[in-house]
Amino acid sequence: MVKCHVCGSEKFYEELVTEIFQIDGKFYLVEDIPATVCSHCGEESFSRETTEQIRVMLHGEVQPIKSISMDVLAYQPQLKAS
């Protein structure tokens, strides 16, 4: 039986997830990635085939399907909630 490497749970479900990857200071959003998700802690894992496909997409000649802009904030611990 497969166990979650984070919490040890043996219960999982399949889901399409979205992940952000950072390569050389540039961010890439990949949508609809097939993942196995731990039912207890939510840890996501990917098959070897999926991981390789993502690697090829990010380092290859695949063109993005769309582009988005993103606001970037720097954490400032001295700020207080209003």
DRENTORKOL-3810 file (N, C-alpha, C; in nm, 4 decimals):
REM DRENTORKOL-3810
@n.u->0.0844; n.v->-0.1185; n.w->0.0000; ca.u->0.0000; ca.v->0.0000; ca.w->0.0000; c.u->0.0885; c.v->0.1243; c.w->0.0000
@n.u->0.0513; n.v->0.2228; n.w->-0.0785; ca.u->0.1244; ca.v->0.3489; ca.w->-0.0868; c.u->0.0850; c.v->0.4368; c.w->0.0309
@n.u->0.1841; n.v->0.5040; n.w->0.0899; ca.u->0.1588; ca.v->0.5958; ca.w->0.2009; c.u->0.2068; c.v->0.7348; c.w->0.1636
@n.u->0.1373; n.v->0.8350; n.w->0.2152; ca.u->0.1772; ca.v->0.9740; ca.w->0.1963; c.u->0.3110; c.v->0.9950; c.w->0.2663
@n.u->0.4069; n.v->1.0560; n.w->0.1979; ca.u->0.5388; ca.v->1.0788; ca.w->0.2579; c.u->0.5377; c.v->1.1927; c.w->0.3596
@n.u->0.4268; n.v->1.2683; n.w->0.3676; ca.u->0.4165; ca.v->1.3780; ca.w->0.4644; c.u->0.3493; c.v->1.3316; c.w->0.5933
@n.u->0.2312; n.v->1.2688; n.w->0.5807; ca.u->0.1533; ca.v->1.2346; ca.w->0.7011; c.u->0.1342; c.v->1.0854; c.w->0.7236
@n.u->0.1693; n.v->1.0027; n.w->0.6243; ca.u->0.1553; ca.v->0.8587; ca.w->0.6403; c.u->0.0185; c.v->0.8033; c.w->0.6043
@n.u->-0.0751; n.v->0.8872; n.w->0.5638; ca.u->-0.2093; ca.v->0.8408; ca.w->0.5269; c.u->-0.2016; c.v->0.7476; c.w->0.4065
@n.u->-0.2978; n.v->0.6573; n.w->0.3978; ca.u->-0.3056; ca.v->0.5651; ca.w->0.2845; c.u->-0.4257; c.v->0.5948; c.w->0.1959
@n.u->-0.4915; n.v->0.7085; n.w->0.2188; ca.u->-0.6092; ca.v->0.7448; ca.w->0.1409; c.u->-0.5767; c.v->0.8607; c.w->0.0478
@n.u->-0.6074; n.v->0.8409; n.w->-0.0807; ca.u->-0.5761; ca.v->0.9381; ca.w->-0.1840; c.u->-0.6943; c.v->0.9540; c.w->-0.2784
@n.u->-0.6947; n.v->1.0627; n.w->-0.3551; ca.u->-0.7897; ca.v->1.0801; ca.w->-0.4638; c.u->-0.7160; c.v->1.1459; c.w->-0.5801
@n.u->-0.7714; n.v->1.1310; n.w->-0.6992; ca.u->-0.7130; ca.v->1.1892; ca.w->-0.8200; c.u->-0.7794; c.v->1.3234; c.w->-0.8472
@n.u->-0.6991; n.v->1.4212; n.w->-0.8893; ca.u->-0.7519; ca.v->1.5556; ca.w->-0.9164; c.u->-0.6618; c.v->1.6258; c.w->-1.0168
@n.u->-0.7182; n.v->1.7185; n.w->-1.0933; ca.u->-0.6394; ca.v->1.8054; ca.w->-1.1796; c.u->-0.6044; c.v->1.9288; c.w->-1.0983
@n.u->-0.4741; n.v->1.9606; n.w->-1.0915; ca.u->-0.4277; ca.v->2.0711; ca.w->-1.0079; c.u->-0.3532; c.v->2.1738; c.w->-1.0921
@n.u->-0.3293; n.v->2.2892; n.w->-1.0316; ca.u->-0.2535; ca.v->2.3976; ca.w->-1.0936; c.u->-0.1299; c.v->2.4219; c.w->-1.0084
@n.u->-0.0148; n.v->2.4346; n.w->-1.0712; ca.u->0.1108; ca.v->2.4592; ca.w->-1.0006; c.u->0.1846; c.v->2.5757; c.w->-1.0651
@n.u->0.2609; n.v->2.6483; n.w->-0.9837; ca.u->0.3471; ca.v->2.7557; ca.w->-1.0329; c.u->0.4911; c.v->2.7099; c.w->-1.0186
@n.u->0.5678; n.v->2.7212; n.w->-1.1255; ca.u->0.7085; ca.v->2.6846; ca.w->-1.1262; c.u->0.7905; c.v->2.8101; c.w->-1.1508
@n.u->0.9060; n.v->2.8206; n.w->-1.0848; ca.u->0.9970; ca.v->2.9333; ca.w->-1.1063; c.u->1.1262; c.v->2.8797; c.w->-1.1648
@n.u->1.1615; n.v->2.9311; n.w->-1.2828; ca.u->1.2843; ca.v->2.8895; ca.w->-1.3514; c.u->1.3595; c.v->3.0145; c.w->-1.3920
@n.u->1.4805; n.v->3.0283; n.w->-1.3422; ca.u->1.5654; ca.v->3.1440; ca.w->-1.3739; c.u->1.4929; c.v->3.2762; c.w->-1.3501
@n.u->1.4196; n.v->3.2853; n.w->-1.2389; ca.u->1.3512; ca.v->3.4080; ca.w->-1.2015; c.u->1.2210; c.v->3.4352; c.w->-1.2746
@n.u->1.1815; n.v->3.3454; n.w->-1.3632; ca.u->1.0569; ca.v->3.3621; ca.w->-1.4386; c.u->0.9556; c.v->3.2586; c.w->-1.3885
@n.u->0.8302; n.v->3.3018; n.w->-1.3745; ca.u->0.7261; ca.v->3.2144; ca.w->-1.3234; c.u->0.6433; c.v->3.1562; c.w->-1.4370
@n.u->0.6062; n.v->3.0284; n.w->-1.4201; ca.u->0.5235; ca.v->2.9582; ca.w->-1.5173; c.u->0.4084; c.v->2.8922; c.w->-1.4426
@n.u->0.2868; n.v->2.9153; n.w->-1.4880; ca.u->0.1682; ca.v->2.8544; ca.w->-1.4309; c.u->0.1273; c.v->2.7396; c.w->-1.5222
@n.u->0.1164; n.v->2.6192; n.w->-1.4662; ca.u->0.0741; ca.v->2.5029; ca.w->-1.5439; c.u->-0.0590; c.v->2.4550; c.w->-1.4859
@n.u->-0.1601; n.v->2.4515; n.w->-1.5703; ca.u->-0.2945; ca.v->2.4132; ca.w->-1.5273; c.u->-0.3255; c.v->2.2687; c.w->-1.5661
@n.u->-0.4240; n.v->2.2124; n.w->-1.4966; ca.u->-0.4808; ca.v->2.0806; ca.w->-1.5298; c.u->-0.3785; c.v->1.9675; c.w->-1.5259
@n.u->-0.2939; n.v->1.9682; n.w->-1.4246; ca.u->-0.1946; ca.v->1.8624; ca.w->-1.4076; c.u->-0.2606; c.v->1.7469; c.w->-1.3324
@n.u->-0.2580; n.v->1.6247; n.w->-1.3868; ca.u->-0.3145; ca.v->1.5117; ca.w->-1.3134; c.u->-0.2272; c.v->1.4797; c.w->-1.1917
@n.u->-0.2901; n.v->1.4776; n.w->-1.0741; ca.u->-0.2159; ca.v->1.4550; ca.w->-0.9500; c.u->-0.2896; c.v->1.3547; c.w->-0.8620
@n.u->-0.2121; n.v->1.2887; n.w->-0.7771; ca.u->-0.2667; ca.v->1.2066; ca.w->-0.6702; c.u->-0.2555; c.v->1.2912; c.w->-0.5441
@n.u->-0.3681; n.v->1.3108; n.w->-0.4751; ca.u->-0.3728; ca.v->1.4023; ca.w->-0.3611; c.u->-0.4061; c.v->1.3240; c.w->-0.2346
@n.u->-0.3306; n.v->1.3473; n.w->-0.1275; ca.u->-0.3559; ca.v->1.2833; ca.w->0.0006; c.u->-0.4874; c.v->1.3357; c.w->0.0580
@n.u->-0.5751; n.v->1.2455; n.w->0.0966; ca.u->-0.7047; ca.v->1.2847; ca.w->0.1527; c.u->-0.6917; c.v->1.3473; c.w->0.2905
@n.u->-0.5811; n.v->1.3220; n.w->0.3595; ca.u->-0.5639; ca.v->1.3734; ca.w->0.4951; c.u->-0.4982; c.v->1.5116; c.w->0.4966
@n.u->-0.3829; n.v->1.5243; n.w->0.4313; ca.u->-0.3070; ca.v->1.6503; ca.w->0.4413; c.u->-0.3058; c.v->1.7334; c.w->0.3131
@n.u->-0.3531; n.v->1.6781; n.w->0.2009; ca.u->-0.3590; ca.v->1.7539; ca.w->0.0761; c.u->-0.2305; c.v->1.7540; c.w->-0.0051
@n.u->-0.1282; n.v->1.6807; n.w->0.0391; ca.u->-0.0025; ca.v->1.6732; ca.w->-0.0358; c.u->-0.0290; c.v->1.6159; c.w->-0.1744
@n.u->0.0258; n.v->1.6833; n.w->-0.2762; ca.u->0.0076; ca.v->1.6404; ca.w->-0.4145; c.u->0.1309; c.v->1.5659; c.w->-0.4620
@n.u->0.1088; n.v->1.4612; n.w->-0.5412; ca.u->0.2215; ca.v->1.3920; ca.w->-0.6034; c.u->0.1860; c.v->1.3640; c.w->-0.7481
@n.u->0.2913; n.v->1.3532; n.w->-0.8291; ca.u->0.2749; ca.v->1.3347; ca.w->-0.9729; c.u->0.3474; c.v->1.2091; c.w->-1.0172
@n.u->0.2941; n.v->1.1446; n.w->-1.1204; ca.u->0.3612; ca.v->1.0270; ca.w->-1.1760; c.u->0.4906; c.v->1.0707; c.w->-1.2440
@n.u->0.5776; n.v->0.9756; n.w->-1.2687; ca.u->0.7028; ca.v->1.0060; ca.w->-1.3405; c.u->0.6733; c.v->1.0613; c.w->-1.4792
@n.u->0.5731; n.v->1.0032; n.w->-1.5451; ca.u->0.5378; ca.v->1.0465; ca.w->-1.6799; c.u->0.4893; c.v->1.1918; c.w->-1.6791
@n.u->0.4063; n.v->1.2252; n.w->-1.5805; ca.u->0.3556; ca.v->1.3623; ca.w->-1.5702; c.u->0.4693; c.v->1.4594; c.w->-1.5411
@n.u->0.5571; n.v->1.4226; n.w->-1.4494; ca.u->0.6714; ca.v->1.5069; ca.w->-1.4152; c.u->0.7592; c.v->1.5316; c.w->-1.5369
@n.u->0.7838; n.v->1.4277; n.w->-1.6157; ca.u->0.8660; ca.v->1.4428; ca.w->-1.7360; c.u->0.7969; c.v->1.5317; c.w->-1.8386
@n.u->0.6660; n.v->1.5156; n.w->-1.8547; ca.u->0.5915; ca.v->1.5989; ca.w->-1.9500; c.u->0.6004; c.v->1.7467; c.w->-1.9102
@n.u->0.5879; n.v->1.7761; n.w->-1.7815; ca.u->0.5984; ca.v->1.9142; ca.w->-1.7337; c.u->0.7385; c.v->1.9679; c.w->-1.7590
@n.u->0.8410; n.v->1.8861; n.w->-1.7319; ca.u->0.9793; ca.v->1.9278; ca.w->-1.7561; c.u->0.9998; c.v->1.9635; c.w->-1.9034
@n.u->0.9493; n.v->1.8804; n.w->-1.9919; ca.u->0.9627; ca.v->1.9057; ca.w->-2.1355; c.u->0.8892; c.v->2.0343; c.w->-2.1734
@n.u->0.7697; n.v->2.0544; n.w->-2.1173; ca.u->0.6935; ca.v->2.1759; ca.w->-2.1470; c.u->0.7693; c.v->2.3011; c.w->-2.1029
@n.u->0.8245; n.v->2.2980; n.w->-1.9821; ca.u->0.8894; ca.v->2.4164; ca.w->-1.9266; c.u->1.0250; c.v->2.4463; c.w->-1.9894
@n.u->1.0940; n.v->2.3449; n.w->-2.0360; ca.u->1.2287; ca.v->2.3649; ca.w->-2.0912; c.u->1.2325; c.v->2.3489; c.w->-2.2426
@n.u->1.1177; n.v->2.3220; n.w->-2.3032; ca.u->1.1135; ca.v->2.2981; ca.w->-2.4473; c.u->1.0613; c.v->2.4163; c.w->-2.5253
@n.u->1.0050; n.v->2.3855; n.w->-2.6371; ca.u->0.9577; ca.v->2.4867; ca.w->-2.7309; c.u->0.8058; c.v->2.5062; c.w->-2.7238
@n.u->0.7408; n.v->2.4565; n.w->-2.6194; ca.u->0.5954; ca.v->2.4683; ca.w->-2.6080; c.u->0.5580; c.v->2.6139; c.w->-2.5832
@n.u->0.4621; n.v->2.6624; n.w->-2.6608; ca.u->0.4148; ca.v->2.7996; ca.w->-2.6470; c.u->0.3012; c.v->2.8052; c.w->-2.5451
@n.u->0.2987; n.v->2.9083; n.w->-2.4614; ca.u->0.1895; ca.v->2.9211; ca.w->-2.3645; c.u->0.0553; c.v->2.9411; c.w->-2.4350
@n.u->-0.0516; n.v->2.8940; n.w->-2.3694; ca.u->-0.1854; ca.v->2.9125; ca.w->-2.4269; c.u->-0.2398; c.v->3.0512; c.w->-2.3964
@n.u->-0.1835; n.v->3.1175; n.w->-2.2921; ca.u->-0.2231; ca.v->3.2544; ca.w->-2.2578; c.u->-0.1177; c.v->3.3119; c.w->-2.1638
@n.u->-0.1221; n.v->3.4426; n.w->-2.1432; ca.u->-0.0333; ca.v->3.5105; ca.w->-2.0486; c.u->-0.1199; c.v->3.5898; c.w->-1.9521
@n.u->-0.0718; n.v->3.6037; n.w->-1.8283; ca.u->-0.1435; ca.v->3.6812; ca.w->-1.7274; c.u->-0.0439; c.v->3.7723; c.w->-1.6567
@n.u->-0.0951; n.v->3.8807; n.w->-1.5981; ca.u->-0.0086; ca.v->3.9639; ca.w->-1.5142; c.u->-0.0381; c.v->3.9277; c.w->-1.3694
@n.u->0.0586; n.v->3.9512; n.w->-1.2815; ca.u->0.0447; ca.v->3.9115; ca.w->-1.1428; c.u->0.1015; c.v->4.0193; c.w->-1.0526
@n.u->0.0272; n.v->4.0554; n.w->-0.9478; ca.u->0.0786; ca.v->4.1473; ca.w->-0.8473; c.u->0.1779; c.v->4.0718; c.w->-0.7592
@n.u->0.2861; n.v->4.1380; n.w->-0.7217; ca.u->0.3882; ca.v->4.0774; ca.w->-0.6367; c.u->0.4013; c.v->4.1605; c.w->-0.5103
@n.u->0.3911; n.v->4.0960; n.w->-0.3959; ca.u->0.4032; ca.v->4.1618; ca.w->-0.2669; c.u->0.5196; c.v->4.1004; c.w->-0.1910
@n.u->0.5869; n.v->4.1802; n.w->-0.1120; ca.u->0.6931; ca.v->4.1302; ca.w->-0.0252; c.u->0.6389; c.v->4.1266; c.w->0.1177
@n.u->0.6577; n.v->4.0160; n.w->0.1839; ca.u->0.6119; ca.v->4.0012; ca.w->0.3224; c.u->0.6788; c.v->4.1040; c.w->0.4114
@n.u->0.5979; n.v->4.1728; n.w->0.4916; ca.u->0.6486; ca.v->4.2746; ca.w->0.5830; c.u->0.5905; c.v->4.2466; c.w->0.7208
@n.u->0.6662; n.v->4.1822; n.w->0.8101; ca.u->0.6131; ca.v->4.1399; ca.w->0.9389; c.u->0.5663; c.v->4.2544; c.w->1.0295
@n.u->0.6137; n.v->4.3766; n.w->1.0078; ca.u->0.5754; ca.v->4.4869; ca.w->1.0948; c.u->0.4366; c.v->4.5420; c.w->1.0634
@n.u->0.3746; n.v->4.5014; n.w->0.9495; ca.u->0.2415; ca.v->4.5503; ca.w->0.9142; c.u->0.1371; c.v->4.4850; c.w->1.0048
@n.u->0.0367; n.v->4.5619; n.w->1.0426; ca.u->-0.0708; ca.v->4.5096; ca.w->1.1274; c.u->-0.2017; c.v->4.5160; c.w->1.0510
@n.u->-0.2839; n.v->4.4142; n.w->1.0724; ca.u->-0.4149; ca.v->4.4100; ca.w->1.0059; c.u->-0.5007; c.v->4.5252; c.w->1.0566
@n.u->-0.5816; n.v->4.5818; n.w->0.9660; ca.u->-0.6690; ca.v->4.6926; ca.w->1.0043; c.u->-0.8031; c.v->4.6405; c.w->1.0491
END
